[in-house]
Structure formats: structure tokens, C-alpha cells
Amino acid sequence: MSKNNNIPRLRFPEFTGEWEEKRLEDVFEFRNGYTPSKTNLKYWNGGNIPWFKLEDIREKGNILNNSNLHITNHAVKGGGLFKANSIIVATSATIGEHALIKVAHLANQRFTNLYPKSNFVNLIDMMYAFYYMFIVDEICKTILNIGNFASVNMSSFSRIPFLIPSLPEQQKIASCLTEMDNLISAQGQRVEALKEKKKGLMQQLFPQNGETTPRLRFPGFDGEWGKKPLSYFLFEHKTKSDGKCEVHSVSVSKGVINQLVYLGRSFAAADTSKYNLAKPNDIIYTKSPTGDFPYGIVKMNKNPYNVIVSPLYAVYSPINKYIGYILDSYFESSANTNNYLSSLIQKGAKNTIQISNTTFVSKSICLPENPSEQKAIAECLSELDNLIAAESDKLENLKKYKKGLMQQLFPQPVK
């Protein structure tokens, strides 16, 4: 452990000595992005020059070879294209988001492009610089005290420290972190493959539109599934907060989760006495549009304890925990959710959802009525969900390990 800010706490044994401290402006040329006129078709039609937006990073990752949109040579300003193997950093909107672009390109006005100055071209490994930009991101959010949806003062940004070890050490650090990213990517693919497997299984375990018999059946079960109103399987118990339960949110990815854990703060009213109580295995309908779920989301309370949720949400108890699990899995699909809700919803002012708690359970749905078959399906889906959760935990642990590793591999710049 060194007290010197320019020596990392964790180092490959073949390297010694203090890292050189420069500023971003000392090392890199800065060029601002821009957006060609959307009304001038000659800038866009038939273009083959990648033009990047924040959405490209969010959809495709931080190391990119292509973009969602392309422009033509007519849209290129006097400075020409941004060079291949350069970095774009968001300096407005969500500060610090960045990507290493492997091809010649341009980007919109939210980005600043960084490429080594001529006297540093042979001294900087751009993969090292790419990983160092995560340190820059932290500096923007902490030392410069900039939150999201702001614009960074470019004078302050340009003076952010950039610490430089020897080129071989840069390459060793970049290689180490690239290996970590490859592990994270492979684990992420395993998680996605399991999620896709569950989607495919759901299509086999449930009757498709117009059908009343699933295509895949557990041994010992036959006959058609009955089509009954959802109210046959769910009832609204209307229990209010007992003053002892924690406030929970309902999310697409996390299900029913403690609001403080999920959002980092409470958005609950000072008086939660009118909040709805959700018991273990209860089904919660949010009535709040989000992403691929424009009519709201439906989730089961998988916590082994009571929670309370917003009084705007509807809470129902299933006839048994197995049917609750089946409904949770069924409504996990945005297609199933939207298909069920679209004919029941009325849109109010400002696109608000208008549906009564009774209306929500009024539509018929094709589900197994045999409790033994319900149990078999629920246990199968639960086993797959447990596997997905275990692999997802491995993914999160890898990400945490990488974050901790980066804190050790890079000296912390002087504030």
C-alpha cells in the first residue's frame, strides 16, 4: 500500500515507479460532435459514415464498430471525420458515458471526441485510455459534483488528471480488464440464453392464441384447459397497511423489491396508512406504463413476508401459490401482458391508464384448473427461475469484482 497517489495499490510485479500525471487537455485533442440537419436529405440518404448517439452505447456496449444511423460525405464539416480508435465521451446529458469507436466516425453534439495529440500517439494505448475513462466518469460525478442531465464545464473537464504508466503497463492493464469484460460478456450471454429458454418453454407450456391445449404437457395430464375470467383465480382482499411493513416498488426486472434498495431512496407518502398490503404470493398490478409494458406490469410478491405498495396499485391473492407463480411467469411476457390488457384499458388525460380493479380480473384467460398440473408447471418454472437467478448473481459478482479491480489497478487522482 502506497500513500503516493500516482502509484496503484495493485500492480503487476514487473512494473515499478510512479505514474506520470497529465491532464486530459495535455494528452488529447478535443473535438465536439454535431447533428447534421435532419431536413436535408443529402446529409442522410445513402450515407455510410457511422454517426453515434447515446442510444448506440446503451444498446450495443462501450466498444463499437458501427452505429444505428449513418450520414453522407455532404454532412462532414471541415474538420473531417473523428479518427478510428478514438473515444467519444458524453459531456452533456448523462455525463461520462463513453465508448471506444474502432472506425472513422462522427457523433452528435452530446459527445466530445478524444484522440491523442501527435506527441502522445505512440505513448497511449487506447484500450487503456478507454478503461481510464471510467475513472473520468467518477470524477465528473463526484469531484466535479455533476449529476445526470447536466452539461460539464469543458474547462474543468479538460483539466481532469490523466495518469500514465509506461506503454507496456498500459497494455497489461488493458489486457487484464479486457479478459474480465470477456468473462462478463460470456456470463451475460449465459443469462440471456436461459431467459430465452424460459420464453420458448412458456410458449410450449401455455396454449397459443385460439388454442385451449398446451403443446407441451407433463405426463399424466390431458384434456383442454378451461377459459375463465381472471377473477376465478384471483380475489382482491383490500387489506391496508398494518404500519409494520416496508414500502416496496414493482419493477419489470426486479419484481417486488424494497424501494430503498431498488431506488436508493423512498418515494412514499409521509402517511402510508392507505397503502395496500401485499402478502407473500399476492399478485400486484401496477397500472403504470413503462417501456415495453404500456398498460402496466403484473408481478407476484415472491418475498416471504408482507409488504406495502402504492394505493394506486391493485393487489390480489391467488387461489394458491402455484397459480400465482404461473400468472407471474405468464405476465412476464410483454406480449401476453399487452394482449390481455389492451382491450380493457381506457387512456385518460396525459395518457394515464384508466382501469378499475374489478375490470382487471374480468377478462377470460386460459389456465390449468387441475391443482396438480398447476403445481407441476409452477415448480418447473420456479426451478428455471432459480437457475436464472443464480447465473444472474454470478454476473453481478463479476461486475462488482471488476469494479473493485479497477479501483486497485488505477491510482486515485488527486482531487
JONORSUL-V920347 format. One record per pair of residues at least 4 apart in sequence whose C-alpha atoms are under 8 Angstrom apart, sorted by the first residue. I is the first residue (numbers start at 0). J is the second residue. D is the distance in Angstrom with one decimal. If there is no record, write none. Layout:
# JONORSUL-V920347
I_J_D / I_J_D
This chain:
# JONORSUL-V920347
0_8_5.5 / 1_6_6.7 / 1_7_7.6 / 1_8_6.5 / 4_410_5.7 / 4_411_5.9 / 4_412_6.3 / 4_413_6.7 / 5_17_5.6 / 5_18_5.2 / 5_19_7.2 / 5_20_7.3 / 5_162_7.2 / 5_410_5.5 / 5_411_7.4 / 5_412_7.2 / 6_16_7.3 / 6_17_5.3 / 6_18_6.1 / 6_409_7.9 / 6_410_5.5 / 7_407_6.2 / 7_408_5.6 / 7_409_5.2 / 7_410_4.3 / 7_411_7.7 / 8_407_5.2 / 8_408_6.6 / 8_409_7.6 / 8_410_6.9 / 9_407_5.0 / 9_408_5.2 / 10_14_7.0 / 10_408_6.4 / 14_168_6.9 / 17_164_7.6 / 18_162_6.1 / 18_163_5.4 / 18_164_4.7 / 18_165_7.7 / 19_162_5.6 / 19_163_5.0 / 19_164_6.3 / 20_160_6.5 / 20_161_6.0 / 20_162_4.6 / 20_163_6.3 / 21_25_6.2 / 21_26_7.1 / 21_160_5.7 / 21_161_5.1 / 21_162_6.1 / 21_163_7.5 / 22_26_6.7 / 22_157_6.8 / 22_158_5.1 / 22_159_5.5 / 22_160_4.4 / 22_161_5.1 / 22_162_8.0 / 23_27_5.8 / 23_156_7.8 / 23_157_5.2 / 23_158_5.9 / 23_159_5.8 / 23_160_6.2 / 23_161_5.6 / 24_28_6.9 / 24_29_7.6 / 24_157_4.9 / 24_158_6.3 / 26_115_5.7 / 26_116_5.9 / 26_119_6.3 / 26_161_8.0 / 27_113_5.6 / 27_114_5.2 / 27_115_4.3 / 27_116_5.2 / 27_119_8.0 / 28_112_7.8 / 28_113_5.6 / 28_114_5.4 / 28_115_6.0 / 28_116_5.6 / 29_111_6.4 / 29_112_5.6 / 29_113_5.2 / 29_114_7.1 / 30_111_5.6 / 30_112_5.0 / 30_113_6.9 / 31_108_6.4 / 31_110_6.3 / 31_111_4.6 / 31_112_6.2 / 32_105_6.7 / 32_106_4.9 / 32_107_4.6 / 32_108_4.2 / 32_109_6.7 / 32_110_5.4 / 32_111_5.9 / 32_112_7.1 / 33_105_7.9 / 33_106_6.3 / 33_107_4.4 / 33_108_4.1 / 33_109_7.8 / 34_106_7.5 / 34_107_5.0 / 34_108_6.3 / 35_42_6.7 / 35_74_5.9 / 36_42_7.3 / 37_42_7.7 / 37_43_7.7 / 39_43_7.5 / 40_44_5.6 / 41_71_7.1 / 41_73_6.7 / 41_74_7.9 / 42_46_7.3 / 42_70_5.6 / 42_71_5.2 / 42_72_7.4 / 42_73_5.5 / 42_74_4.9 / 43_69_6.6 / 43_70_4.6 / 43_71_5.7 / 43_74_7.8 / 44_70_7.3 / 44_71_7.1 / 45_70_7.5 / 45_71_6.7 / 46_69_5.1 / 46_70_4.2 / 46_71_4.0 / 46_72_7.4 / 47_69_5.3 / 47_70_6.0 / 47_71_6.2 / 48_69_5.0 / 48_70_5.2 / 48_71_6.1 / 48_72_7.5 / 48_103_7.7 / 48_104_6.0 / 48_105_7.5 / 49_65_5.9 / 49_66_5.3 / 49_67_7.6 / 49_68_6.2 / 49_69_4.6 / 49_70_6.7 / 49_103_7.6 / 49_104_5.1 / 49_105_6.4 / 50_66_6.1 / 50_67_7.6 / 50_68_5.6 / 50_69_5.2 / 50_70_6.4 / 50_104_6.0 / 50_105_4.8 / 50_106_4.9 / 50_107_7.2 / 51_55_6.3 / 51_66_5.6 / 51_67_7.3 / 51_68_7.0 / 51_104_7.7 / 51_105_6.4 / 51_106_4.4 / 51_107_6.3 / 52_56_7.4 / 52_106_6.3 / 52_107_5.9 / 52_109_7.9 / 53_57_6.5 / 53_89_7.9 / 53_96_7.9 / 54_58_5.9 / 55_59_5.7 / 55_60_7.3 / 55_66_6.1 / 55_67_6.5 / 56_60_4.8 / 56_61_5.6 / 56_63_7.9 / 56_97_7.5 / 56_98_6.7 / 59_63_7.2 / 60_98_7.6 / 61_97_6.5 / 61_98_4.3 / 61_99_6.2 / 62_98_5.5 / 62_99_4.9 / 62_100_6.0 / 62_101_7.3 / 63_98_7.0 / 63_99_6.4 / 63_100_5.0 / 63_101_6.1 / 64_100_6.1 / 64_101_5.3 / 64_102_5.9 / 65_102_7.6 / 70_74_6.5 / 71_75_7.3 / 75_79_5.9 / 75_80_6.8 / 80_103_6.1 / 80_104_5.6 / 80_105_5.9 / 81_85_7.3 / 81_103_5.7 / 81_104_5.2 / 81_105_5.6 / 81_112_7.1 / 82_102_7.1 / 82_103_4.8 / 82_104_6.8 / 82_114_7.4 / 83_100_6.3 / 83_101_5.1 / 83_102_4.1 / 83_103_4.2 / 83_104_7.0 / 84_99_6.3 / 84_100_5.3 / 84_101_4.4 / 84_102_6.3 / 84_103_7.7 / 84_125_6.9 / 85_99_5.8 / 85_100_5.6 / 85_101_7.0 / 85_112_7.0 / 85_113_6.0 / 85_114_5.2 / 85_125_7.2 / 86_97_6.9 / 86_98_5.6 / 86_99_4.5 / 86_100_6.0 / 86_112_5.7 / 86_113_5.2 / 86_114_6.7 / 86_129_6.9 / 87_97_5.4 / 87_98_5.5 / 87_99_6.6 / 87_100_7.4 / 87_106_7.7 / 87_110_5.8 / 87_111_5.6 / 87_112_4.4 / 87_113_6.2 / 88_94_7.8 / 88_95_5.8 / 88_96_5.8 / 88_97_4.3 / 88_98_6.8 / 88_110_5.2 / 88_111_5.3 / 88_112_6.4 / 88_113_7.6 / 89_93_6.5 / 89_94_5.1 / 89_95_5.2 / 89_96_5.3 / 89_97_6.1 / 89_109_5.5 / 89_110_4.4 / 89_111_6.4 / 90_94_5.1 / 90_95_6.5 / 90_109_6.0 / 90_110_5.7 / 90_111_6.4 / 90_150_5.9 / 90_151_5.5 / 90_153_7.8 / 91_109_5.1 / 91_110_7.2 / 91_148_6.8 / 91_149_5.6 / 91_150_4.1 / 91_151_6.2 / 92_109_6.8 / 92_147_6.2 / 92_148_4.0 / 92_149_5.2 / 92_150_6.3 / 93_146_7.8 / 93_147_4.7 / 93_148_5.3 / 93_149_7.0 / 94_136_7.1 / 94_139_7.0 / 94_140_7.7 / 94_145_7.6 / 94_146_7.4 / 94_147_6.0 / 94_148_7.3 / 94_149_7.1 / 94_150_7.2 / 94_151_7.1 / 95_132_7.6 / 95_133_7.6 / 95_135_6.9 / 95_136_4.3 / 95_137_7.8 / 95_139_6.7 / 96_136_7.0 / 97_132_7.3 / 98_129_7.2 / 99_125_7.9 / 99_126_7.7 / 99_129_6.2 / 100_104_7.7 / 106_110_6.4 / 115_119_5.5 / 115_120_5.1 / 115_123_7.2 / 116_120_6.0 / 118_122_7.9 / 119_123_6.1 / 122_165_7.8 / 122_166_6.0 / 123_127_7.5 / 123_128_7.2 / 123_163_8.0 / 123_166_6.5 / 123_169_7.7 / 124_128_6.4 / 124_166_6.7 / 124_169_6.3 / 124_170_6.4 / 125_129_5.9 / 126_130_6.4 / 126_170_7.7 / 126_173_5.6 / 127_131_6.1 / 127_169_5.5 / 127_170_6.6 / 127_172_6.8 / 127_173_4.9 / 128_132_6.3 / 129_133_7.5 / 130_134_7.6 / 130_173_7.2 / 130_176_7.9 / 131_135_6.6 / 131_161_7.9 / 131_409_7.8 / 132_136_6.1 / 133_137_6.4 / 134_138_6.3 / 135_139_6.2 / 135_159_7.2 / 136_140_6.4 / 137_141_6.0 / 137_142_7.7 / 138_142_4.9 / 138_143_6.2 / 138_144_8.0 / 138_159_7.7 / 139_143_5.0 / 139_144_6.4 / 139_145_5.7 / 139_151_7.8 / 139_156_7.6 / 140_144_5.1 / 140_145_4.7 / 140_146_5.7 / 141_145_6.8 / 142_414_6.4 / 143_155_7.7 / 145_149_7.0 / 145_151_7.1 / 151_155_7.6 / 151_156_6.7 / 152_156_6.1 / 153_157_5.8 / 154_158_6.6 / 155_159_6.8 / 160_412_6.3 / 160_413_7.7 / 161_412_7.9 / 162_410_7.7 / 162_412_7.5 / 163_169_7.7 / 164_168_6.0 / 164_169_6.1 / 165_169_6.2 / 166_170_6.2 / 167_171_6.2 / 168_172_6.2 / 169_173_6.1 / 170_174_6.0 / 171_175_6.1 / 172_176_6.3 / 172_408_7.3 / 173_177_6.0 / 174_178_6.2 / 175_179_6.5 / 176_180_6.2 / 176_401_7.5 / 177_181_6.2 / 178_182_6.3 / 179_183_6.2 / 179_397_7.9 / 179_401_6.7 / 180_184_5.9 / 181_185_6.1 / 182_186_6.1 / 182_397_7.8 / 183_187_6.0 / 183_394_6.3 / 183_397_6.2 / 183_398_6.9 / 184_188_6.2 / 185_189_6.4 / 186_190_6.4 / 186_390_7.4 / 186_393_7.6 / 186_394_5.8 / 187_191_6.2 / 187_391_7.8 / 187_394_6.4 / 188_192_6.0 / 189_193_6.3 / 189_390_7.4 / 190_194_6.3 / 190_387_6.2 / 190_390_6.0 / 190_391_6.2 / 191_195_6.1 / 192_196_6.1 / 193_197_6.3 / 193_383_7.9 / 193_387_6.2 / 194_198_6.3 / 194_387_7.0 / 195_199_6.2 / 196_200_6.1 / 197_201_6.0 / 197_380_7.7 / 197_383_7.2 / 198_202_6.5 / 198_332_7.9 / 199_203_6.6 / 200_204_6.0 / 201_205_6.0 / 201_329_7.5 / 202_206_7.4 / 202_207_7.1 / 203_213_6.1 / 203_214_5.1 / 203_215_5.1 / 204_213_5.4 / 204_214_6.4 / 204_215_5.3 / 204_216_6.7 / 204_376_7.7 / 205_212_7.4 / 205_213_4.8 / 205_214_7.3 / 205_215_7.9 / 205_366_7.7 / 206_210_5.3 / 206_211_5.5 / 206_212_5.2 / 206_213_4.2 / 206_214_6.8 / 206_365_7.3 / 207_211_7.6 / 207_213_7.3 / 211_223_5.5 / 211_224_5.4 / 211_225_7.2 / 211_226_7.6 / 211_365_6.6 / 212_222_7.2 / 212_223_5.1 / 212_224_5.9 / 216_220_6.8 / 216_221_7.6 / 217_372_7.7 / 217_375_7.4 / 220_372_6.9 / 224_365_6.1 / 224_366_5.9 / 224_367_5.2 / 224_368_6.9 / 225_365_5.8 / 225_366_6.4 / 225_367_6.7 / 225_368_6.8 / 226_363_5.8 / 226_364_5.3 / 226_365_4.3 / 226_366_6.7 / 227_231_6.5 / 227_362_7.8 / 227_363_4.6 / 227_364_5.6 / 227_365_6.6 / 227_366_7.8 / 228_232_7.8 / 228_360_6.5 / 228_361_5.4 / 228_362_5.0 / 228_363_3.7 / 228_364_6.0 / 229_233_6.2 / 229_359_8.0 / 229_360_4.6 / 229_361_6.0 / 229_362_6.0 / 229_363_5.8 / 229_364_6.2 / 230_234_6.1 / 230_360_4.8 / 230_361_6.1 / 232_317_5.6 / 232_318_5.5 / 232_322_7.3 / 233_315_5.7 / 233_316_5.5 / 233_317_4.5 / 233_318_6.2 / 233_360_7.3 / 234_315_5.2 / 234_316_5.5 / 234_317_6.6 / 234_318_7.9 / 235_313_7.8 / 235_314_6.1 / 235_315_4.3 / 235_316_6.3 / 236_314_7.4 / 236_315_6.3 / 236_316_6.8 / 237_275_7.0 / 237_276_7.8 / 237_314_7.2 / 237_315_8.0 / 238_275_6.1 / 238_276_5.5 / 238_277_7.9 / 239_272_6.8 / 239_273_5.9 / 239_274_5.7 / 239_275_4.6 / 239_276_5.1 / 239_307_7.9 / 240_244_7.1 / 240_271_7.0 / 240_272_5.4 / 240_273_6.4 / 240_274_5.4 / 240_275_5.7 / 240_276_5.1 / 240_307_6.1 / 241_272_7.3 / 241_276_7.6 / 242_271_7.6 / 242_272_6.7 / 244_305_6.4 / 244_306_5.1 / 244_307_6.0 / 245_257_7.0 / 245_306_5.6 / 245_307_6.1 / 246_257_6.2 / 246_258_6.0 / 246_265_7.9 / 246_267_7.1 / 246_306_6.3 / 246_307_5.0 / 246_308_5.8 / 247_255_6.3 / 247_256_5.3 / 247_257_4.3 / 247_258_4.7 / 247_306_6.4 / 247_307_6.0 / 247_308_5.5 / 248_254_8.0 / 248_255_5.8 / 248_256_5.5 / 248_257_6.1 / 248_258_5.1 / 248_261_7.6 / 248_308_6.5 / 249_253_7.4 / 249_254_5.3 / 249_255_4.5 / 249_256_6.3 / 249_285_7.2 / 249_298_7.2 / 250_254_4.9 / 250_255_6.5 / 250_256_7.6 / 250_296_7.8 / 251_296_6.9 / 251_331_7.8 / 254_298_6.0 / 254_299_7.3 / 254_300_7.5 / 255_298_6.9 / 255_299_7.1 / 255_300_5.6 / 255_301_7.1 / 255_302_7.6 / 256_260_7.3 / 256_261_6.4 / 257_261_6.1 / 258_262_5.6 / 258_263_7.1 / 258_264_6.7 / 258_265_5.9 / 258_266_7.7 / 259_263_4.6 / 259_264_4.6 / 259_265_5.5 / 260_264_7.7 / 267_271_7.1 / 267_309_7.6 / 273_310_6.3 / 274_307_5.9 / 274_308_5.7 / 274_309_5.2 / 274_310_4.7 / 275_307_5.4 / 275_308_5.4 / 275_309_6.3 / 275_310_5.4 / 275_312_7.5 / 275_313_7.8 / 275_314_7.0 / 276_305_6.7 / 276_306_5.8 / 276_307_4.4 / 276_308_6.5 / 276_314_7.6 / 277_281_5.8 / 277_282_7.8 / 277_283_7.6 / 277_300_7.0 / 277_305_5.6 / 277_306_5.3 / 277_307_5.8 / 277_308_7.2 / 277_314_6.3 / 277_315_7.9 / 278_300_7.0 / 278_304_6.5 / 278_305_4.5 / 278_306_6.6 / 278_316_7.8 / 279_300_5.4 / 279_301_6.0 / 279_302_5.8 / 279_303_5.4 / 279_304_5.6 / 279_305_6.0 / 280_299_5.7 / 280_300_5.0 / 280_301_5.8 / 280_302_7.8 / 280_316_7.1 / 280_317_7.3 / 280_320_5.6 / 280_323_6.1 / 280_324_7.5 / 281_299_5.5 / 281_300_5.4 / 281_314_6.7 / 281_315_5.6 / 281_316_4.6 / 281_317_6.4 / 281_323_6.9 / 282_297_6.9 / 282_298_5.7 / 282_299_4.4 / 282_300_6.4 / 282_314_5.8 / 282_315_5.1 / 282_316_6.1 / 282_317_7.0 / 282_323_6.6 / 282_327_7.5 / 283_297_5.6 / 283_298_5.3 / 283_299_6.1 / 283_300_7.3 / 283_312_6.7 / 283_313_5.7 / 283_314_4.6 / 283_315_6.4 / 284_295_7.0 / 284_296_5.9 / 284_297_4.6 / 284_298_6.7 / 284_312_5.7 / 284_313_5.1 / 284_314_6.5 / 285_295_5.5 / 285_296_5.6 / 285_297_6.5 / 285_311_7.2 / 285_312_4.6 / 285_313_6.6 / 286_294_6.3 / 286_295_4.5 / 286_296_6.9 / 286_311_7.4 / 286_312_6.4 / 286_313_7.9 / 286_352_6.3 / 286_354_7.9 / 287_293_7.6 / 287_294_6.6 / 287_295_4.5 / 287_296_7.2 / 287_352_7.1 / 288_292_5.8 / 288_293_4.3 / 288_294_5.1 / 288_295_4.6 / 288_296_7.6 / 288_352_7.7 / 289_293_5.6 / 289_294_7.8 / 289_295_6.5 / 289_296_7.9 / 291_333_6.2 / 292_296_6.3 / 292_333_5.8 / 292_336_7.3 / 292_337_6.7 / 293_337_7.4 / 294_336_7.9 / 294_337_6.6 / 294_340_6.5 / 294_341_7.1 / 294_344_7.2 / 294_352_6.8 / 296_330_7.4 / 296_336_7.3 / 297_327_6.7 / 297_330_5.9 / 297_331_7.5 / 297_336_7.8 / 298_327_5.3 / 298_330_7.4 / 298_331_7.7 / 299_323_6.6 / 299_324_6.9 / 299_326_7.9 / 299_327_5.5 / 308_312_6.9 / 313_356_6.0 / 316_323_7.9 / 317_322_6.4 / 317_323_5.3 / 318_322_6.9 / 318_323_7.7 / 319_323_6.5 / 320_324_6.2 / 321_325_6.2 / 321_373_5.8 / 321_374_5.4 / 321_377_5.3 / 321_378_7.8 / 322_326_6.1 / 322_373_6.1 / 322_374_7.8 / 322_377_7.3 / 323_327_6.2 / 324_328_6.3 / 324_377_5.8 / 324_381_7.8 / 325_329_6.0 / 325_373_7.5 / 325_376_7.2 / 325_377_5.6 / 325_380_7.9 / 326_330_6.0 / 327_331_6.1 / 328_332_7.4 / 328_380_7.6 / 329_335_6.7 / 329_336_7.8 / 330_335_5.9 / 330_336_5.1 / 331_335_7.8 / 331_336_7.5 / 332_336_6.2 / 333_337_5.9 / 334_338_5.9 / 335_339_6.1 / 336_340_6.1 / 337_341_5.5 / 338_342_7.7 / 339_343_7.7 / 339_362_7.6 / 340_344_6.1 / 340_359_7.6 / 343_354_7.0 / 343_358_7.0 / 343_359_7.1 / 343_362_8.0 / 344_352_6.5 / 344_353_6.0 / 344_354_5.6 / 345_352_6.2 / 345_353_5.1 / 345_354_6.6 / 346_350_5.4 / 346_351_5.5 / 346_352_5.1 / 346_353_5.8 / 347_351_4.8 / 347_352_6.1 / 347_353_6.1 / 354_358_6.3 / 354_359_6.7 / 355_359_6.4 / 356_360_7.1 / 357_361_6.4 / 358_362_7.5 / 367_372_6.7 / 367_373_6.1 / 368_372_7.7 / 368_373_7.2 / 369_373_6.2 / 370_374_6.1 / 371_375_6.3 / 372_376_6.2 / 373_377_6.1 / 374_378_6.0 / 375_379_6.2 / 376_380_6.2 / 377_381_5.9 / 378_382_6.1 / 379_383_6.5 / 380_384_6.1 / 381_385_6.1 / 382_386_6.4 / 383_387_6.3 / 384_388_6.0 / 385_389_6.1 / 386_390_6.2 / 387_391_6.0 / 388_392_6.1 / 389_393_6.4 / 390_394_6.3 / 391_395_6.3 / 392_396_6.1 / 393_397_6.2 / 394_398_6.4 / 395_399_6.2 / 396_400_6.0 / 397_401_6.2 / 398_402_6.2 / 399_403_6.2 / 400_404_6.0 / 401_405_6.1 / 402_406_6.5 / 403_407_6.5 / 404_408_6.1 / 405_409_6.0 / 406_410_7.5 / 406_411_7.6
